[in-house]
């Protein structure tokens, strides 16, 4: 499996992680749920990365694949008045990753990031490694420190 900017960023910081390739289905309605199913992982611990705009500025949210973002909670987490999903083309240009393969690690430039608080209490979570069909397993505490990110309530 090829290295990604995300895996290189984690290696450069000495962060331990494991790689979990799976068969990516571009037709899947919910990529995170499809990944959890393919790898026989708990959807609550298989996290999806969503790019948003808070008061017009980019931000990154990492939440369980079986949950939906609450834009009200996203705005509150970043101290903003409003939040909206970022258009896919803009998310790809900003992060350097393709939709379905966006991860919070190794993005083109640092972007404020929040991880759903309930997911940060698990010993291990699975997050996109920066390539369609590739997740990485990581301790949430390491993810929070590496990005750096905040833990906040983000889901509806």
C-alpha atoms as a printed R data frame, in Angstrom:
    type eleno elety resid chain resno       x      y      z
1   ATOM     1    CA   UNK     A     1   0.000  0.000  0.000
2   ATOM     2    CA   UNK     A     2   1.409  3.365 -0.978
3   ATOM     3    CA   UNK     A     3   2.248  5.888  1.677
4   ATOM     4    CA   UNK     A     4  -0.005  8.910  1.923
5   ATOM     5    CA   UNK     A     5   0.713 12.405  3.237
6   ATOM     6    CA   UNK     A     6  -1.281 11.313  6.303
7   ATOM     7    CA   UNK     A     7   0.836  8.248  7.058
8   ATOM     8    CA   UNK     A     8   4.044 10.218  6.406
9   ATOM     9    CA   UNK     A     9   2.904 12.944  8.827
10  ATOM    10    CA   UNK     A    10   2.202 10.374 11.548
11  ATOM    11    CA   UNK     A    11   5.516  8.554 10.989
12  ATOM    12    CA   UNK     A    12   7.411 11.870 11.116
13  ATOM    13    CA   UNK     A    13   5.922 12.506 14.562
14  ATOM    14    CA   UNK     A    14   6.646  8.978 15.762
15  ATOM    15    CA   UNK     A    15   2.963  8.129 16.206
16  ATOM    16    CA   UNK     A    16   2.006  4.450 16.297
17  ATOM    17    CA   UNK     A    17  -0.738  3.340 13.927
18  ATOM    18    CA   UNK     A    18  -1.813  0.300 11.947
19  ATOM    19    CA   UNK     A    19  -2.982  0.216  8.320
20  ATOM    20    CA   UNK     A    20  -6.214 -1.470  7.239
21  ATOM    21    CA   UNK     A    21  -6.828 -1.663  3.469
22  ATOM    22    CA   UNK     A    22 -10.290 -2.582  2.171
23  ATOM    23    CA   UNK     A    23 -12.121 -2.692 -1.153
24  ATOM    24    CA   UNK     A    24 -13.432  0.830 -1.689
25  ATOM    25    CA   UNK     A    25 -16.877  1.013 -3.304
26  ATOM    26    CA   UNK     A    26 -17.372  4.369 -5.063
27  ATOM    27    CA   UNK     A    27 -21.121  3.674 -5.217
28  ATOM    28    CA   UNK     A    28 -21.505  3.290 -1.448
29  ATOM    29    CA   UNK     A    29 -23.974  5.772  0.026
30  ATOM    30    CA   UNK     A    30 -21.966  5.990  3.236
31  ATOM    31    CA   UNK     A    31 -18.240  5.402  2.718
32  ATOM    32    CA   UNK     A    32 -17.471  5.203  6.451
33  ATOM    33    CA   UNK     A    33 -20.165  2.601  7.066
34  ATOM    34    CA   UNK     A    34 -19.007  0.616  4.032
35  ATOM    35    CA   UNK     A    35 -15.440  0.663  5.398
36  ATOM    36    CA   UNK     A    36 -16.603 -0.475  8.849
37  ATOM    37    CA   UNK     A    37 -18.571 -3.328  7.269
38  ATOM    38    CA   UNK     A    38 -15.696 -4.356  4.975
39  ATOM    39    CA   UNK     A    39 -13.243 -4.480  7.897
40  ATOM    40    CA   UNK     A    40 -15.744 -5.848 10.444
41  ATOM    41    CA   UNK     A    41 -15.246 -2.796 12.679
42  ATOM    42    CA   UNK     A    42 -17.662 -1.046 15.027
43  ATOM    43    CA   UNK     A    43 -19.188  1.879 13.036
44  ATOM    44    CA   UNK     A    44 -19.066  4.003 16.210
45  ATOM    45    CA   UNK     A    45 -15.268  3.634 16.222
46  ATOM    46    CA   UNK     A    46 -14.813  3.901 12.440
47  ATOM    47    CA   UNK     A    47 -14.603  7.652 12.003
48  ATOM    48    CA   UNK     A    48 -15.409  9.711  8.931
49  ATOM    49    CA   UNK     A    49 -13.706 12.994  8.100
50  ATOM    50    CA   UNK     A    50 -15.988 15.819  7.006
51  ATOM    51    CA   UNK     A    51 -14.836 19.204  5.767
52  ATOM    52    CA   UNK     A    52 -16.975 22.141  6.820
53  ATOM    53    CA   UNK     A    53 -16.955 25.907  6.743
54  ATOM    54    CA   UNK     A    54 -17.488 27.783  9.997
55  ATOM    55    CA   UNK     A    55 -18.254 31.460  9.514
56  ATOM    56    CA   UNK     A    56 -16.854 30.962  5.994
57  ATOM    57    CA   UNK     A    57 -13.517 29.499  7.181
58  ATOM    58    CA   UNK     A    58 -12.425 25.869  6.661
59  ATOM    59    CA   UNK     A    59 -12.558 23.338  9.472
60  ATOM    60    CA   UNK     A    60 -12.388 19.571  9.763
61  ATOM    61    CA   UNK     A    61 -14.730 17.333 11.774
62  ATOM    62    CA   UNK     A    62 -14.068 13.680 12.595
63  ATOM    63    CA   UNK     A    63 -17.142 11.750 13.749
64  ATOM    64    CA   UNK     A    64 -18.408  8.154 14.012
65  ATOM    65    CA   UNK     A    65 -19.448  6.808 10.606
66  ATOM    66    CA   UNK     A    66 -22.908  5.905 11.898
67  ATOM    67    CA   UNK     A    67 -23.728  9.452 13.032
68  ATOM    68    CA   UNK     A    68 -24.588 12.808 11.421
69  ATOM    69    CA   UNK     A    69 -23.047 16.210 12.091
70  ATOM    70    CA   UNK     A    70 -25.038 18.810 13.974
71  ATOM    71    CA   UNK     A    71 -24.136 22.117 12.322
72  ATOM    72    CA   UNK     A    72 -25.235 23.924 15.478
73  ATOM    73    CA   UNK     A    73 -22.768 21.865 17.559
74  ATOM    74    CA   UNK     A    74 -20.031 22.301 14.939
75  ATOM    75    CA   UNK     A    75 -20.428 26.090 15.048
76  ATOM    76    CA   UNK     A    76 -20.321 26.006 18.862
77  ATOM    77    CA   UNK     A    77 -17.211 23.796 18.896
78  ATOM    78    CA   UNK     A    78 -15.306 26.303 16.778
79  ATOM    79    CA   UNK     A    79 -16.768 29.412 18.455
80  ATOM    80    CA   UNK     A    80 -18.589 30.387 15.260
81  ATOM    81    CA   UNK     A    81 -22.063 31.643 14.448
82  ATOM    82    CA   UNK     A    82 -22.735 29.288 11.527
83  ATOM    83    CA   UNK     A    83 -21.460 26.081  9.960
84  ATOM    84    CA   UNK     A    84 -22.104 24.386  6.617
85  ATOM    85    CA   UNK     A    85 -20.701 21.451  4.674
86  ATOM    86    CA   UNK     A    86 -17.838 22.368  2.361
87  ATOM    87    CA   UNK     A    87 -18.469 21.643 -1.337
88  ATOM    88    CA   UNK     A    88 -16.609 18.427 -2.359
89  ATOM    89    CA   UNK     A    89 -14.416 20.114 -5.006
90  ATOM    90    CA   UNK     A    90 -13.294 22.738 -2.494
91  ATOM    91    CA   UNK     A    91 -12.575 20.040  0.127
92  ATOM    92    CA   UNK     A    92 -10.407 18.130 -2.372
93  ATOM    93    CA   UNK     A    93  -8.456 21.241 -3.385
94  ATOM    94    CA   UNK     A    94  -7.944 22.332  0.217
95  ATOM    95    CA   UNK     A    95  -6.895 18.967  1.656
96  ATOM    96    CA   UNK     A    96  -5.095 17.409 -1.301
97  ATOM    97    CA   UNK     A    97  -7.233 14.272 -0.902
98  ATOM    98    CA   UNK     A    98 -10.117 12.863 -2.944
99  ATOM    99    CA   UNK     A    99 -13.587 12.708 -1.367
100 ATOM   100    CA   UNK     A   100 -13.933  9.210  0.099
101 ATOM   101    CA   UNK     A   101 -10.252  9.336  1.045
102 ATOM   102    CA   UNK     A   102 -10.042 12.546  3.078
103 ATOM   103    CA   UNK     A   103  -8.346 12.092  6.426
104 ATOM   104    CA   UNK     A   104  -7.416 14.634  9.091
105 ATOM   105    CA   UNK     A   105  -3.686 13.836  8.976
106 ATOM   106    CA   UNK     A   106  -1.248 15.358  6.476
107 ATOM   107    CA   UNK     A   107  -3.642 17.807  4.857
108 ATOM   108    CA   UNK     A   108  -2.059 20.483  2.643
109 ATOM   109    CA   UNK     A   109  -2.191 23.042  5.438
110 ATOM   110    CA   UNK     A   110  -3.199 22.994  9.090
111 ATOM   111    CA   UNK     A   111  -6.951 23.383  9.498
112 ATOM   112    CA   UNK     A   112  -8.818 23.681 12.808
113 ATOM   113    CA   UNK     A   113 -10.036 20.171 13.625
114 ATOM   114    CA   UNK     A   114 -12.502 18.693 16.111
115 ATOM   115    CA   UNK     A   115 -13.069 15.029 16.918
116 ATOM   116    CA   UNK     A   116 -16.412 13.860 18.336
117 ATOM   117    CA   UNK     A   117 -15.893 13.707 22.106
118 ATOM   118    CA   UNK     A   118 -17.610 10.321 22.546
119 ATOM   119    CA   UNK     A   119 -15.101  8.710 20.151
120 ATOM   120    CA   UNK     A   120 -12.086  9.980 22.087
121 ATOM   121    CA   UNK     A   121 -12.733  7.700 25.075
122 ATOM   122    CA   UNK     A   122 -12.149  4.479 23.105
123 ATOM   123    CA   UNK     A   123  -8.730  2.810 23.245
124 ATOM   124    CA   UNK     A   124  -8.537  2.765 19.433
125 ATOM   125    CA   UNK     A   125 -10.392  4.288 16.487
126 ATOM   126    CA   UNK     A   126 -10.120  3.877 12.720
127 ATOM   127    CA   UNK     A   127  -9.767  6.964 10.511
128 ATOM   128    CA   UNK     A   128  -9.114  7.430  6.807
129 ATOM   129    CA   UNK     A   129  -5.384  7.314  6.087
130 ATOM   130    CA   UNK     A   130  -5.660  9.723  3.148
131 ATOM   131    CA   UNK     A   131  -6.516  7.297  0.369
132 ATOM   132    CA   UNK     A   132  -9.737  5.638 -0.739
133 ATOM   133    CA   UNK     A   133  -9.783  2.089  0.618
134 ATOM   134    CA   UNK     A   134  -7.278  2.642  3.433
135 ATOM   135    CA   UNK     A   135  -8.008  3.238  7.110
136 ATOM   136    CA   UNK     A   136  -5.532  3.598  9.924
137 ATOM   137    CA   UNK     A   137  -6.015  2.441 13.495
138 ATOM   138    CA   UNK     A   138  -4.840  4.923 16.107
139 ATOM   139    CA   UNK     A   139  -5.326  5.775 19.778
140 ATOM   140    CA   UNK     A   140  -7.656  8.812 19.904
141 ATOM   141    CA   UNK     A   141  -5.310 10.540 22.362
142 ATOM   142    CA   UNK     A   142  -2.540 10.327 19.741
143 ATOM   143    CA   UNK     A   143  -4.867 11.633 17.038
144 ATOM   144    CA   UNK     A   144  -5.846 14.617 19.171
145 ATOM   145    CA   UNK     A   145  -2.211 15.504 19.899
146 ATOM   146    CA   UNK     A   146  -0.913 14.929 16.371
147 ATOM   147    CA   UNK     A   147  -3.332 17.069 14.369
148 ATOM   148    CA   UNK     A   148  -3.745 19.010 16.886
149 ATOM   149    CA   UNK     A   149  -7.477 18.754 17.457
150 ATOM   150    CA   UNK     A   150 -10.066 19.428 20.125
151 ATOM   151    CA   UNK     A   151 -12.570 16.916 21.446
152 ATOM   152    CA   UNK     A   152 -16.093 18.335 21.251
153 ATOM   153    CA   UNK     A   153 -19.711 17.222 20.879
154 ATOM   154    CA   UNK     A   154 -20.371 17.355 17.120
155 ATOM   155    CA   UNK     A   155 -23.162 14.900 16.342
156 ATOM   156    CA   UNK     A   156 -26.912 15.299 16.255
